Every structure is written in C-alpha cells, then in structure tokens.
Amino acid sequence: MSQYHSKAVDEDGLVAWSREEDAIWHDLMERQLSLVQTHACQEYLSGLTRLNLPRDRVPQLAEINQVLLPTTGWQVEPVAALISFDRFFQLLAHRRFPVATFLRSRAEFDYLQEPDFFHEVFGHCAMLTNPNFAHFTHVYGQLGHAAKPELRAYLARLYWFTVEFGLVNEGDQLKVYGGGILSSPGETQAALSAMGVQREAFNINRVLRTPYRIDIMQPIYFVLRDIDQLYQLSKLDLMAEVERAALDGLYPPLFSAKEFDHVQ
C-alpha cells in the first residue's frame, strides 16, 4: 500500500499543485539536470530539450501531451498512486503512459519506492519522444496486455532492465536511458561508476531470468549497443523468449531477499 495519494485532475485537466510541491519540483530539477547532462544518452537529452519542462513549478499533463502526441503519438494519463498490471499494460498498449499525480515529500526526497510525478515525467517522458523507444514501449504494452498472468513477471523484468534501469553505449562511452536511474541522483552515479556492480551486454534470455529488488541500488545493469536495439527487440517473438525463459528458470539473485514483496 502506498502512503501517497494522487491529486485530483479537474475538468480542465489541471492539477492544483501547492507552492511546496512547486518548490520540491524545482529542487529535484536543479539537482538532476546537472547530472543528466553528462550521464544521459543523447536521445534522452534531445527529448528533455523538446519537453522544455519548467523549473520553477510542476508541469501540467497537457503541457507534456502537447509535445508527445504530435511527436510519437503518446500521451500521459493520470492514475492512482498504485495501479494493477492489467491497467498498466492496457494503458501502454494504447500509447498512454501512466503518471501518478503525486510528488514525493521532502522526507523521501532522495528515494521512494513508488513512482511519483517527477520519476514518471523527468525520468521517462523525454525518452518517449524517441520513435524507437516509443515503439518498443507500445509493443511491450500490447504483449503484456495479452499475456497470461503467470508470464507477466518475466515481462516485468524486461521492463525493469530496459525502461527503468537500462544503459546504452554511445560511441566509446556508457550512458543512461532508464528512467529509474535518471530520476535518482545516487543511482545515476552508481550505475555508471560504482565498483562491484555488474554491467553486461544486453541478452534477452539473461534479462528475463534475472531477479531484481526494488528497494536497493541495482547490482546489475544491462547495456544496449544503441537505442535502435530496442526497436529490433520489438520485432522478435518476445513471448516465445518469455516462455523459453520460464522453462529455463531464474538465475540466483545477486542480493539477499529482504522481503518477498520487494523481489521480482
């Protein structure tokens, strides 16, 4: 259960963000902007420029849709703090990216488990302006919407190690495109430079069979050769890969299992 509750969206599609929430947004933006300029991939930075997010206040959903819709056909959709897998996949299948309309408190300024407005907008929406990333996410949603419930955990791992915590090669440099990294200062630096962290070339079977925990710095990241690889992934028979991974079974986790609910 989340301690947060999404704020209401009025009949004009507006959220009544408070002055304190505007101030939190400003401080989150200022902290992350300097990091992403040197750590994020060019596709993300180009998308961030296109979005032109305000620094002094929380943006409205319509402002984001005015960029996404004509660019890749996507829109953001306001949702409750937590939604079901069914709802999540249904939205992605219709090119609607779920965004919970709550912002983290200052007490959880550095980290929170629930994806808040800053995580979803700053972390993910810039990449949704990229056609290859947007196409992959759409196909992923369609597959998840049609998948048997017992196979959705494998698809969740694919999302986790790409959309949330993916790395990509850019020339001879390693860059970030995953929103879970880009919305977190600690993870942004750890993903690229922390000692003792595994960084492996992306392999679909390995990814689908690798457990993760949501409440720790990640012990392993998977690296695309370029963002175009996401488009190539979307052309594979991904459900056949999922079924093969289910038969092969999971790899041993690279972490201790603190609580079952945190392990996927």
C-alpha positions in Angstrom: 0.0 0.0 0.0 1.2 3.5 -0.9 1.4 6.2 1.7 0.8 8.7 -1.2 -2.5 9.6 -2.9 -2.7 11.0 -6.4 -4.1 14.5 -6.6 -7.4 15.1 -8.4 -7.4 16.3 -12.0 -10.1 19.0 -12.6 -12.4 19.2 -15.5 -9.8 21.3 -17.4 -7.2 18.6 -16.9 -5.3 20.6 -14.3 -3.7 19.5 -11.0 -3.7 22.0 -8.2 -0.1 21.7 -7.2 0.8 23.5 -4.0 3.7 26.1 -3.5 5.6 23.5 -1.5 5.2 20.9 -4.3 6.4 23.5 -6.8 9.4 24.1 -4.6 10.1 20.4 -4.3 9.9 20.1 -8.1 12.3 23.0 -8.6 14.8 21.4 -6.2 14.6 18.0 -7.8 15.1 19.5 -11.3 18.1 21.6 -10.2 19.7 18.5 -8.6 19.2 16.2 -11.6 19.8 18.5 -14.5 23.5 18.8 -13.9 23.8 15.0 -13.6 21.9 14.0 -16.7 23.8 16.5 -18.9 26.9 14.3 -18.5 25.3 10.9 -17.8 22.2 10.6 -20.0 22.2 9.4 -23.6 21.7 11.8 -26.4 18.2 10.5 -27.2 17.1 11.4 -23.6 18.8 14.9 -23.7 17.1 15.7 -27.0 13.8 14.7 -25.6 14.3 16.7 -22.5 15.0 19.8 -24.6 11.9 19.1 -26.6 9.8 18.8 -23.5 11.2 22.1 -22.1 9.9 21.3 -18.6 9.5 24.3 -16.3 12.0 24.5 -13.4 10.0 26.8 -11.1 6.8 24.8 -11.0 5.3 21.3 -11.5 4.2 21.0 -15.2 0.7 20.2 -16.1 -0.2 17.0 -18.0 -1.5 18.9 -21.0 1.9 20.6 -21.5 3.6 17.2 -21.8 0.9 15.9 -24.1 1.4 18.9 -26.4 4.9 17.5 -27.1 4.4 13.8 -27.0 1.2 13.4 -29.1 2.5 15.1 -32.3 6.0 13.5 -31.9 5.3 9.8 -31.3 1.5 9.5 -30.7 1.9 9.0 -26.9 0.1 10.8 -24.1 0.4 10.8 -20.3 -2.5 9.5 -18.4 -3.2 10.5 -14.7 -3.5 7.4 -12.5 -3.7 6.5 -8.8 -0.5 6.1 -6.8 -0.6 2.3 -7.5 -2.3 0.5 -10.4 -2.7 -3.1 -11.4 -0.7 -4.9 -14.0 -3.9 -5.1 -16.1 -4.3 -1.4 -16.1 -0.6 -0.7 -16.6 -0.4 -2.9 -19.7 -3.7 -1.7 -21.1 -2.5 1.9 -21.0 0.8 1.2 -22.6 -1.0 -0.9 -25.3 -2.9 2.3 -26.2 0.1 4.6 -26.1 -0.8 6.1 -22.8 1.9 6.4 -20.2 0.6 6.2 -16.6 1.6 9.1 -14.4 0.6 9.2 -10.7 -0.3 12.8 -9.8 1.6 13.0 -6.5 5.0 14.3 -5.7 7.4 12.9 -3.1 7.7 14.6 0.2 11.0 16.2 1.4 11.3 13.3 3.9 11.7 11.0 0.9 13.5 13.5 -1.4 16.3 11.1 -2.3 14.4 7.8 -2.7 10.9 6.4 -2.6 9.6 3.1 -3.9 6.5 4.4 -5.5 7.0 6.1 -8.9 5.9 9.7 -8.4 5.3 12.5 -10.8 8.9 13.5 -11.0 10.0 10.0 -11.7 7.5 9.4 -14.5 7.8 12.8 -16.2 11.5 13.7 -15.8 12.7 10.1 -15.9 10.6 8.6 -18.7 8.8 11.2 -20.8 11.9 12.5 -22.6 12.6 9.0 -23.9 9.0 8.7 -25.2 9.8 11.4 -27.8 12.2 8.9 -29.4 10.5 6.7 -32.0 12.4 3.6 -31.3 11.9 3.7 -27.6 8.2 4.7 -28.0 7.6 1.8 -30.4 9.3 -0.7 -28.1 7.1 0.5 -25.1 4.0 0.3 -27.2 4.7 -3.3 -28.3 5.6 -4.2 -24.8 2.3 -3.0 -23.6 0.4 -5.0 -26.2 2.3 -8.1 -25.3 1.7 -7.6 -21.6 -2.0 -6.9 -22.0 -2.4 -10.3 -23.8 0.0 -12.3 -21.7 -1.0 -15.0 -19.2 -0.7 -13.7 -15.7 2.0 -16.2 -14.8 4.2 -14.9 -17.5 3.9 -11.2 -16.7 6.7 -11.4 -14.0 9.1 -12.2 -16.8 7.9 -9.2 -18.8 8.3 -7.1 -15.7 12.0 -8.0 -15.7 12.3 -6.9 -19.3 10.8 -3.5 -18.4 12.9 -3.1 -15.3 16.2 -3.7 -17.1 15.3 -1.5 -20.1 12.8 1.3 -19.5 13.6 1.6 -15.8 17.3 0.7 -15.4 18.8 0.5 -18.9 22.2 1.6 -20.0 23.4 2.1 -23.6 26.7 2.5 -25.4 27.2 5.9 -27.1 30.4 5.7 -29.0 33.1 4.7 -26.5 31.1 6.0 -23.5 28.4 4.3 -21.3 25.2 6.4 -20.9 21.9 6.1 -19.2 18.4 5.9 -20.7 16.4 4.2 -17.9 14.1 6.5 -16.0 14.6 4.8 -12.7 18.2 5.8 -12.9 17.7 9.3 -14.4 15.3 10.4 -11.7 17.7 9.3 -8.9 21.0 11.0 -8.2 22.5 8.1 -6.3 21.5 5.6 -9.0 22.7 7.9 -11.8 26.2 7.8 -10.4 26.2 4.2 -9.2 25.0 2.8 -12.5 28.0 4.2 -14.4 30.8 4.2 -11.9 30.1 2.2 -8.8 32.6 -0.6 -8.0 31.4 -4.1 -7.7 28.4 -3.5 -10.0 27.9 -5.9 -13.0 27.3 -4.3 -16.4 26.6 -6.8 -19.1 25.8 -6.7 -22.8 22.0 -7.0 -23.2 20.9 -10.6 -23.7 17.1 -11.2 -23.7 17.2 -14.6 -22.0 19.6 -13.3 -19.3 17.4 -10.3 -18.7 14.2 -12.3 -18.4 15.7 -14.7 -15.9 17.4 -12.1 -13.7 15.6 -11.3 -10.4 15.7 -7.8 -9.1 14.8 -5.9 -5.9 13.0 -2.6 -6.0 14.4 -1.2 -2.7 18.2 -1.3 -3.3 20.8 0.1 -5.7 20.9 -2.3 -8.5 23.7 -4.9 -8.5 23.5 -5.5 -12.3 22.7 -3.4 -15.4 22.3 -4.5 -19.0 23.8 -2.4 -21.8 22.3 -1.9 -25.3 24.7 -1.4 -28.2 22.4 1.6 -29.2 18.8 2.7 -28.7 17.9 1.1 -32.1 18.4 -2.2 -30.4 15.1 -1.6 -28.6 13.3 -1.4 -32.0 15.0 -4.7 -33.0 13.8 -6.3 -29.8 10.2 -5.3 -30.5 10.5 -7.3 -33.8 11.4 -10.5 -32.0 8.8 -13.1 -30.9 9.2 -11.8 -27.3 6.5 -14.2 -25.9 8.4 -17.1 -27.2 11.5 -15.8 -25.4 9.4 -15.4 -22.3 8.2 -19.0 -22.4 11.7 -20.2 -23.0 13.0 -18.2 -20.0 10.1 -19.6 -17.9 11.2 -23.2 -18.7 14.9 -22.3 -18.0 14.1 -20.8 -14.6 15.6 -17.8 -12.8 19.2 -17.2 -12.1 20.3 -16.9 -8.5 19.7 -13.4 -7.2 22.7 -11.1 -6.7 21.2 -9.8 -3.5 19.7 -11.0 -0.2 15.9 -11.4 -0.2 14.9 -8.9 2.4 11.2 -9.1 1.8 9.4 -11.2 -0.7 7.2 -8.4 -1.9 10.3 -6.4 -2.9 11.7 -9.2 -5.1 10.6 -9.9 -8.7 
